[in-house]
């Protein structure tokens, strides 16, 4: 079970996720594209410490970043003490291998943006998959590297799941209304949601998050017959 809620900014959102069977939540730090969910390192440290005060195994804090410079990413990992890192931008294999050597325990998620050309997506998956722990398939537009609220072509994602050597996490426009269809169509290892779970203020809506998690687990039960 891998269900991640990304873009956490406030303590009440931490409390919400701790009360639900969510495995990971994401802090967005260091962006190179538009994002309303970016927070700074001191704020992330406060929220992670608050999470750890609950003394629960889950959810696991995950650093989500657009950064591509080794020293900056290294500093964030050290400052936050995280064990999961999501690289949302295009990065070099050398950077990933340096992170591997520096932090042997670090689990690395590499985001791949699914555009309209299947072969380009497959090429990127092949490029990264031997060097990371998870592949995350996300949507993007001209302004955002994630958090677009848009779905992408699940036919491409389904094909990637079938051929990838590493577990595949599905993201991009997921919510309580489409997560069941997405899981049955794509058969991913896990799911990741953000913008479609927000309220009008831009924070996580408790009802939307709960319904999303409930429907994800319904999808897990149903997919045993199709995946």
Secondary structure, DSSP 8 states (H G I E B T S, - for coil): --EEEE---SHHHHHHHHTTT--EEEEE-S-SS--TTB--HHHHHHHHHHHHTT--S-SEEEEEE----HHHHHHHHHHHT-SEEEE-S---HHHHHHHHHH-TT-EEEEEEE--S-HHHHHHHHHHHTTT-SEEEEE---SS-SS-------HHHHHHHHHH-SSEEEE-SS--TTTHHHHHHHH--SEEEE-GGGB-TTSSB-HHHHHHHHHHHHHHHHHHTTT-
